[in-house]
Amino acid sequence: MTATLLDGQDDASILREIQSALHGLKFGSVEITVHNGQVVQIERKEKFRRQPPASKHA
């Protein structure tokens, strides 16, 4: 999990942070926390999924 605190950043900067959090994310979530109409935190939670081993039938 990665969290970014955003004090005094403009909209373009916040959108770049959100885009960065989404980049390369295959399984997981991005949570945006808003207080008093302002984005104060962006959290990225990533899950890694393993493939089960292929069964061997002879």
Helices and strands as residue ranges (DSSP letters): E 2-5, H 11-22, E 28-35, E 38-46
